[in-house]
Amino acid sequence: MPIGVLAAGLTLVSIFGGKLFSTQLIFERDLATDGDALRPMYDEMCVDAAEWATLDSTDDDAVRDFMVAYAYTEQSDAADIRRDEFANFHEW
């Protein structure tokens, strides 16, 4: 009886360990692939953040110009940015 319980316990540990190991490998592979694909967007956002840091974020006109210049809006003119879109961006 004790050997049977031990065998069942080792079997369960082996199954769960194998599932954990395979899941970790899948996540690492997918993260490496997705990470490479997301790198250009991350780099672009770092440039945008550096520019934002130099901006007077209390100046609404400057923020609107920033949104247009860095494509954070679909509008091509800062004056066309809707109030709700501006508020959402500023909050973000």
Residue frames relative to the residue before (quaternion, step in Angstrom):
aa qw qx qy qz dx dy dz
M 1.0000 0.0000 0.0000 0.0000 0.00 0.00 0.00
P 0.6792 0.4798 -0.3240 0.4511 3.66 0.77 -0.90
I 0.6406 0.5170 -0.3366 0.4572 3.62 1.01 -0.73
G 0.6315 0.5311 -0.3263 0.4611 3.60 1.03 -0.72
V 0.6520 0.4982 -0.3077 0.4817 3.58 0.99 -0.84
L 0.6403 0.5196 -0.3104 0.4729 3.58 1.01 -0.84
A 0.6555 0.5055 -0.3079 0.4690 3.58 0.94 -0.86
A 0.6534 0.5001 -0.3140 0.4737 3.60 0.95 -0.82
G 0.6469 0.5202 -0.3108 0.4629 3.58 0.99 -0.83
L 0.6692 0.4851 -0.2972 0.4780 3.60 0.93 -0.87
T 0.6127 0.5443 -0.3433 0.4588 3.56 1.07 -0.71
L 0.6730 0.4904 -0.2955 0.4683 3.60 0.87 -0.93
V 0.6423 0.5081 -0.3214 0.4754 3.59 0.97 -0.84
S 0.6554 0.5115 -0.3120 0.4598 3.60 0.95 -0.82
I 0.6561 0.5050 -0.3172 0.4625 3.60 0.91 -0.86
F 0.7061 0.4486 -0.2746 0.4741 3.59 0.78 -0.98
G 0.6252 0.5314 -0.3369 0.4617 3.59 1.04 -0.69
G 0.6554 0.5073 -0.3072 0.4677 3.58 0.98 -0.82
K 0.6474 0.5061 -0.3147 0.4751 3.57 1.00 -0.82
L 0.6497 0.5117 -0.3134 0.4667 3.59 0.95 -0.85
F 0.6644 0.5078 -0.2950 0.4622 3.58 0.90 -0.92
S 0.6885 0.4682 -0.2946 0.4690 3.60 0.84 -0.90
T 0.6267 0.5238 -0.3380 0.4676 3.61 1.04 -0.72
Q 0.6410 0.5180 -0.3244 0.4643 3.58 0.96 -0.82
L 0.6532 0.5077 -0.3184 0.4627 3.60 0.92 -0.82
I 0.6468 0.5125 -0.3186 0.4663 3.58 0.96 -0.83
F 0.6680 0.4960 -0.3070 0.4621 3.60 0.88 -0.90
E 0.6560 0.5069 -0.3184 0.4597 3.59 0.92 -0.85
R 0.6519 0.5065 -0.3157 0.4678 3.60 0.97 -0.82
D 0.6899 0.4751 -0.2808 0.4685 3.58 0.87 -0.95
L 0.6397 0.5225 -0.3276 0.4588 3.58 1.00 -0.78
A 0.6462 0.5079 -0.3241 0.4684 3.59 0.95 -0.81
T 0.6655 0.4935 -0.3025 0.4713 3.60 0.94 -0.85
D 0.7027 0.4498 -0.2685 0.4815 3.59 0.80 -0.99
G 0.6145 0.5616 -0.3453 0.4333 3.58 1.03 -0.73
D 0.6524 0.4986 -0.3127 0.4774 3.59 0.98 -0.80
A 0.6640 0.5035 -0.3023 0.4628 3.58 1.01 -0.79
L 0.7161 0.4518 -0.2503 0.4696 3.59 1.05 -0.72
R 0.4675 0.7201 -0.4265 0.2845 3.60 1.20 -0.33
P 0.6644 0.4925 -0.3408 0.4471 3.67 0.81 -0.79
M 0.6422 0.5107 -0.3256 0.4700 3.60 1.01 -0.77
Y 0.6325 0.5258 -0.3250 0.4668 3.58 1.00 -0.80
D 0.6614 0.5065 -0.3075 0.4599 3.58 0.90 -0.91
E 0.6468 0.5173 -0.3125 0.4652 3.57 1.01 -0.85
M 0.6669 0.4929 -0.3058 0.4677 3.58 0.96 -0.82
C 0.6018 0.5436 -0.3589 0.4621 3.61 1.12 -0.56
V 0.6304 0.5119 -0.3217 0.4869 3.58 1.04 -0.79
D 0.6506 0.5137 -0.3079 0.4668 3.57 0.93 -0.92
A 0.6587 0.5143 -0.3096 0.4536 3.59 0.94 -0.87
A 0.6330 0.5202 -0.3333 0.4665 3.60 1.01 -0.77
E 0.6578 0.4892 -0.3054 0.4844 3.59 0.99 -0.80
W 0.6268 0.5392 -0.3311 0.4548 3.58 1.01 -0.82
A 0.6318 0.5564 -0.3334 0.4244 3.59 1.01 -0.80
T 0.6918 0.4573 -0.2797 0.4837 3.60 1.13 -0.56
L 0.5955 0.6054 -0.3341 0.4088 3.56 1.30 -0.27
D 0.4082 -0.6551 0.5694 0.2830 3.56 -1.13 0.63
S 0.2159 -0.8344 0.4956 0.1079 3.58 -0.02 1.29
T 0.5872 0.5471 -0.3908 0.4508 3.60 1.24 0.03
D 0.6005 0.5315 -0.3508 0.4836 3.59 1.31 -0.18
D 0.3517 -0.7810 0.4780 0.1947 3.58 -0.21 1.29
D 0.6453 0.5212 -0.3320 0.4490 3.60 0.96 -0.78
A 0.6480 0.5114 -0.3159 0.4677 3.58 1.00 -0.80
V 0.6416 0.5140 -0.3197 0.4711 3.58 1.02 -0.79
R 0.6476 0.5096 -0.3165 0.4699 3.59 0.95 -0.83
D 0.6444 0.5082 -0.3187 0.4742 3.59 0.98 -0.82
F 0.6222 0.5376 -0.3254 0.4668 3.58 1.05 -0.78
M 0.6453 0.5334 -0.3205 0.4431 3.57 0.91 -0.91
V 0.6757 0.4740 -0.2900 0.4844 3.58 0.97 -0.84
A 0.6812 0.5168 -0.2939 0.4273 3.59 0.82 -1.02
Y 0.7866 0.3096 -0.1496 0.5129 3.58 0.98 -0.83
A 0.4993 -0.7203 0.3774 0.2991 3.56 1.29 0.53
Y 0.3495 0.7087 -0.5325 0.3034 3.56 0.88 0.97
T 0.7140 0.2677 -0.2246 0.6067 3.53 1.34 0.36
E 0.4729 -0.6558 0.4991 0.3119 3.55 -1.20 0.39
Q 0.5298 0.6349 -0.4034 0.3917 3.57 1.28 -0.20
S 0.3382 -0.7382 0.5466 0.2047 3.57 -1.11 0.67
D 0.7245 0.3081 -0.2078 0.5804 3.57 1.31 -0.16
A 0.5135 -0.6799 0.4327 0.2945 3.56 -0.79 1.05
A 0.6315 0.5543 -0.3331 0.4278 3.59 1.07 -0.68
D 0.6618 0.5256 -0.2997 0.4427 3.60 1.20 -0.46
I 0.4862 0.6621 -0.4414 0.3610 3.59 1.24 -0.10
R 0.4231 -0.7205 0.4985 0.2310 3.55 -0.77 1.09
R 0.6386 -0.5591 0.3845 0.3630 3.52 -1.19 0.65
D 0.6800 0.4845 -0.2980 0.4627 3.63 0.92 -0.89
E 0.6286 0.5220 -0.3374 0.4675 3.60 1.04 -0.73
F 0.6424 0.5229 -0.3083 0.4678 3.56 1.02 -0.87
A 0.6681 0.5031 -0.2998 0.4590 3.58 0.90 -0.93
N 0.6509 0.5104 -0.3167 0.4644 3.60 0.97 -0.83
F 0.6558 0.5009 -0.3165 0.4679 3.57 0.95 -0.85
H 0.6723 0.5044 -0.3074 0.4461 3.57 0.82 -0.96
E 0.6428 0.5105 -0.3220 0.4717 3.59 1.03 -0.74
W 0.6507 0.5179 -0.3072 0.4627 3.56 1.01 -0.90
